[in-house]
Structure formats: C-alpha cells, structure tokens
Amino acid sequence: MYRAHLPWRPIAILIFLTMIWGSNMAFVKIASREMAPVFMAGLRSIVASLCLLIWMKVRGLKIFPSTRFIGHGIVVGVLFGSEFGLMFVGLEFTLASRGYVLLYCAPFFAALGAHAYLDGDRLNVWKTAGLLAAFCGVAVLFLKDLGSFSFKALPGDILFLIAGAMWGATTVYIKKYLVRRTDPLQILFYQLFFSAPFLLLVSLTIEPSAIWSVSFTLLFSLFYQCIIVAFLSYLAWFVLVARYPVSVMHAFSFFTPVFGVLISGVLILGETIGPNLVISLLLVSVGMVLVNHQPEGS
C-alpha cells in the first residue's frame, strides 16, 4: 500500500518536474518557428523511446515482461498520443489560454478515476478543496486572456477538455494495470513508443510540412524536449506514480502552467509579470497543502 500523503522529498521532485515542464512551453514555441508542432511531438517520442530502449538493454530489462502487456502498452501510447493530437488540433479553434484552463481539469479526472478504480486513493474533503483551490489558481492565471465565449471556440474547448480527460485516464490506467507489474522504464517506453506512429500520422494529416529550417536553437530545443523532458523527467514521474496516490500526484501538475508563465513567459520569452501570477501561485500552493493534508487518525 502506498502512502496517502507525500513527504518533502517527492514534493520537491514534483515541483522541480513542473518547473521543467513549464519551461518546456518556451522551447516548444521557439522550435515551432522551424518545425511543425505535432511532428515535433512525434519526433520527441521516437528519440526518447530509443534512449529508453538503449538504457533498458544496458540494464538487461525486457521490453515486455509477457505478451499480455503489449495490449496495455498500445492503450497508454494511444492515450498519450491522443492527448497531444487533441491539444494541437484544438488550438486551431480556441485560445491557448482557454485551452490551458480546460486541459488542467486533468487532476479532477484523475482524482475521480482513482476514487472509482484504485483502492486506497479515495477523495475526501481536503483533496476536493485543494483541487478546487488549485484550479481557481490556474483560472486566475489566464483570466484576463480568456476572451468572450464564442461558439466558434466550442470545438477547440471540447477537444482540450477531452485531452485533459485522456491525461487523467492515462495515469489511472497505468496505476491500475501496469504499476507493480512492470518497471517504470517499461511503462514510459510503452507511452512514448506507441504514441510516435499515432502522432506522426496526425502530423501527416493536418500539417502541410514538417521542417522548414534547421538551426542550433532548434537542435537545442529538441535536445531539451527529447532528453530532459520526455526521457528523464517522465521517468522520474512514473517512478513517483508507482509509489504514491494518483489524486495527490496529479494535483501537483497545477504548478506547470504557473511555472510556464513565470519561466517560459517571463524569464525566457521576456513577457511582463503581473499580479495574476502571484495570486495564482498562492492559490495553487494552498491547494497543494490541502491535497497533501493528512487528517488525524488516518
């Protein structure tokens, strides 16, 4: 049985991971000047899965413990690839800021799925309050940029909401069917390897060209996305998923858009900081304290 709350070390790791994922937004935006974004996501999955394959061979770890895990691997790969495909298609219809808010409904889907399907990971008053506070923090972060509602944006909004549901579902599925039966390296390999052909097919369908120039900036961005994000940070995430409750783990992802604005927007891209960021970070932090609260007697 995993622990119902997080000690300080995994909390520190999770916050560091969300900083990495938040800064990744800037690298994706910079690289998209020279490479199509969905193709970039597919290429990232290919490179990271090859790195994992080499590392698994070095460790003498089989790709599949048995043939029955092939089906599970395909499921998590398609879920992962679908999430990114839906996001990039959704951006054609709606604002990115609206999309971020809807995408970060993922912790709610993960918490509901964990409550229904995972033993020992039930929702309580503290978790619910923390999730709501953190979501309000993300909403405040993008409040001024949400824009007025238009039915033209509805298809994109729906796609982002489904993408968030897929993200949450992926984590719950992995926890239920793969954790404790496979190694975190194997789980990450399935997610990356099986998502690659799906993403490349989507790219071939919706993107007229894949690459239009190559520079050092593009290559460095790809290194960051493939090795730092998709290989190392995702591996750390799956190690933690194997040890701690999904509802608590996924709640920390609310820090990602906050750090995305702070690191990607302010520090890297030179955008102006505003009071929304401070309020957002405060609400998300309070939310995580509530989510991680351990009631007396539990």
C-alpha positions in Angstrom: 0.0 0.0 0.0 1.4 3.4 -1.0 1.4 6.3 1.4 -1.6 8.6 1.4 0.4 11.8 1.5 3.8 12.9 0.3 6.9 13.5 2.4 9.1 16.5 1.5 11.5 14.8 -1.0 8.9 13.7 -3.6 7.2 17.1 -3.2 10.5 18.8 -4.0 11.0 16.5 -7.0 7.4 17.1 -8.2 7.8 20.9 -8.0 11.1 20.6 -9.9 9.4 18.4 -12.6 6.7 21.0 -13.0 9.4 23.7 -13.5 10.9 21.5 -16.3 7.5 21.0 -17.9 6.7 24.7 -17.5 9.9 25.8 -19.2 9.3 23.3 -22.0 6.5 25.6 -23.3 9.1 28.2 -24.3 11.2 25.6 -26.1 8.2 24.2 -28.0 7.2 27.8 -29.0 10.8 28.6 -30.2 11.2 25.3 -32.1 7.8 25.7 -33.7 9.3 28.5 -35.8 11.2 25.9 -37.7 9.3 22.6 -37.1 5.6 21.6 -37.1 4.5 21.1 -33.5 2.7 17.7 -33.9 5.6 16.3 -35.9 7.9 17.7 -33.2 5.9 15.7 -30.6 6.2 12.5 -32.7 9.9 13.0 -33.2 10.3 13.6 -29.4 8.6 10.3 -28.7 10.8 8.5 -31.2 14.1 9.9 -29.8 13.1 9.4 -26.2 11.9 5.8 -26.8 15.2 5.0 -28.5 17.1 6.4 -25.5 15.0 4.3 -23.2 15.5 1.2 -25.3 19.3 1.6 -25.1 19.1 2.1 -21.4 16.8 -0.9 -20.9 19.2 -3.1 -22.9 22.1 -1.9 -20.7 20.2 -2.9 -17.7 19.1 -6.2 -19.2 15.4 -5.3 -18.9 12.9 -6.8 -21.3 10.6 -4.6 -23.2 7.6 -6.7 -22.3 7.5 -9.0 -19.2 5.0 -11.1 -21.1 2.9 -10.7 -24.3 -0.2 -9.7 -22.3 1.4 -6.3 -21.7 1.6 -5.4 -25.4 -2.1 -4.5 -25.3 -1.7 -2.3 -22.3 1.3 -0.7 -23.9 -0.7 0.2 -27.0 -3.5 1.6 -24.9 -1.3 4.0 -22.9 0.6 5.0 -26.1 -2.6 5.9 -27.9 -4.0 7.8 -24.9 -0.8 9.8 -24.6 -0.6 10.5 -28.4 -4.3 11.4 -28.5 -3.8 13.9 -25.7 -1.2 15.8 -27.7 -3.1 15.4 -31.0 -6.3 16.8 -29.5 -4.4 19.8 -28.0 -2.7 20.8 -31.2 -5.9 20.5 -33.3 -7.8 22.3 -30.5 -5.5 25.3 -30.8 -6.9 25.8 -34.3 -10.3 26.7 -32.8 -9.7 28.3 -29.4 -7.3 30.5 -27.5 -4.3 28.8 -25.8 -5.2 30.4 -22.5 -8.7 28.9 -22.6 -7.2 25.6 -23.6 -4.8 25.6 -20.6 -7.6 26.0 -18.1 -9.6 23.2 -19.7 -6.5 20.9 -20.0 -5.9 21.3 -16.3 -9.2 19.7 -15.5 -6.9 16.6 -15.8 -6.3 16.3 -12.0 -10.1 16.2 -11.5 -10.5 13.3 -13.9 -7.5 11.6 -12.4 -8.9 12.0 -8.9 -12.4 10.8 -9.9 -10.9 7.8 -11.7 -8.7 6.9 -8.8 -11.7 7.2 -6.4 -13.6 4.8 -8.6 -11.0 2.3 -9.6 -8.0 2.4 -7.3 -8.0 1.1 -3.7 -6.7 3.4 -1.1 -6.9 6.5 -3.2 -10.3 8.0 -2.3 -11.4 11.6 -2.5 -12.0 13.4 0.8 -12.9 17.0 1.8 -9.3 18.1 1.9 -8.4 16.7 -1.5 -11.5 18.2 -3.1 -10.9 21.6 -1.5 -7.3 21.5 -2.6 -8.1 20.6 -6.2 -10.7 23.4 -6.4 -8.3 26.0 -4.9 -5.6 25.0 -7.4 -7.9 25.0 -10.4 -9.0 28.5 -9.3 -5.4 29.5 -9.3 -4.9 28.3 -12.9 -8.1 30.1 -13.9 -6.9 33.4 -12.3 -3.6 33.0 -14.1 -5.3 33.2 -17.5 -8.4 35.2 -16.5 -7.7 38.4 -18.5 -6.8 36.4 -21.6 -9.8 34.0 -21.7 -11.8 36.2 -24.0 -15.5 36.3 -24.6 -17.2 33.0 -25.3 -17.9 32.1 -28.9 -19.5 29.0 -30.4 -16.6 29.1 -32.9 -14.3 28.2 -30.0 -16.5 25.4 -28.7 -14.9 22.6 -30.8 -11.5 23.6 -29.5 -12.7 23.9 -25.9 -14.2 20.4 -26.1 -11.0 19.0 -27.6 -8.9 20.4 -24.8 -11.4 19.1 -22.2 -11.1 15.6 -23.8 -7.3 15.9 -23.8 -7.4 16.6 -20.1 -9.6 13.6 -19.5 -7.1 11.5 -21.5 -4.2 12.7 -19.4 -6.0 11.8 -16.2 -7.2 8.5 -17.7 -3.6 7.6 -18.7 -2.3 8.0 -15.2 -5.2 5.9 -13.7 -4.8 3.2 -16.3 -1.1 2.9 -15.7 -1.6 2.8 -11.9 -4.3 0.1 -12.2 -2.8 -2.2 -14.9 1.0 -1.6 -15.1 2.3 -0.4 -11.8 3.8 -3.2 -9.6 3.6 -5.5 -12.7 6.2 -3.6 -14.8 9.2 -1.4 -14.3 8.8 2.4 -14.7 11.2 2.2 -17.6 8.9 -0.2 -19.4 5.8 2.0 -18.7 7.5 5.1 -20.1 8.7 3.1 -23.2 5.2 2.0 -24.0 3.8 5.5 -23.7 6.5 7.0 -25.9 7.0 4.2 -28.5 3.3 3.6 -29.2 2.4 7.3 -29.3 5.0 8.0 -32.0 3.3 6.5 -35.1 -0.1 8.0 -33.9 1.4 11.5 -33.7 3.3 11.2 -37.0 0.0 10.1 -38.7 -1.8 13.1 -37.2 1.0 15.3 -38.4 0.8 13.9 -41.9 -2.9 14.6 -41.9 -3.0 18.2 -40.6 0.4 19.7 -41.2 1.4 20.6 -44.7 5.2 20.4 -44.0 7.3 19.1 -41.1 10.6 21.1 -41.2 11.4 24.3 -43.0 14.8 25.2 -41.5 17.4 23.9 -39.1 19.4 25.9 -36.6 21.3 25.4 -33.3 18.3 26.8 -31.4 16.1 24.1 -32.9 18.6 21.4 -32.1 19.0 22.5 -28.5 15.2 22.8 -28.1 14.8 19.2 -29.4 17.5 18.0 -27.0 15.7 19.6 -24.1 12.3 18.2 -25.2 13.6 14.7 -26.0 16.2 14.0 -23.3 15.4 16.3 -20.4 11.6 16.3 -20.6 10.4 13.1 -22.4 13.2 10.8 -21.2 14.5 11.9 -17.7 11.5 13.9 -16.3 8.9 11.5 -17.4 10.9 8.6 -16.0 11.0 10.4 -12.6 7.3 11.0 -12.8 6.5 7.3 -13.4 8.7 6.2 -10.5 6.7 8.5 -8.2 3.4 7.3 -9.7 4.3 3.8 -8.7 4.8 4.9 -5.1 2.2 7.5 -4.3 -1.6 8.2 -4.8 -2.7 9.3 -8.3 -5.0 12.0 -6.9 -2.2 13.6 -4.9 0.4 13.2 -7.6 -1.7 14.7 -10.4 -2.7 17.6 -8.3 0.9 18.9 -8.4 0.6 19.3 -12.1 -1.3 22.5 -11.4 2.1 24.1 -10.9 3.0 23.5 -14.5 1.1 26.4 -16.1 2.2 28.7 -13.3 5.8 28.0 -13.9 5.1 28.0 -17.6 4.1 31.7 -17.4 6.9 32.5 -14.9 9.8 30.7 -16.6 8.7 30.4 -20.2 6.9 33.7 -20.5 8.8 36.0 -18.1 12.4 34.6 -17.9 12.9 33.1 -21.4 10.5 35.0 -23.7 10.6 38.3 -21.8 6.9 38.7 -21.2 5.7 41.1 -18.4 4.9 39.7 -15.0 1.5 40.7 -13.4 -0.4 40.3 -10.2 -2.3 37.4 -11.6 0.8 35.2 -11.4 1.4 36.0 -7.7 -2.3 35.2 -6.9 -2.2 32.1 -9.0 0.9 30.7 -7.4 -0.5 31.4 -3.9 -3.8 29.6 -4.7 -2.0 26.6 -6.3 0.3 26.4 -3.3 -2.6 26.5 -0.8 -4.4 23.9 -2.9 -1.4 21.5 -2.7 -1.1 21.9 1.0 -4.8 20.9 1.3 -4.5 18.0 -1.1 -1.4 16.7 0.9 -3.1 17.2 4.2 -3.2 14.1 6.4 -6.3 14.1 8.6 -5.8 12.9 12.2 -6.4 9.3 12.7 -5.9 8.3 9.1 
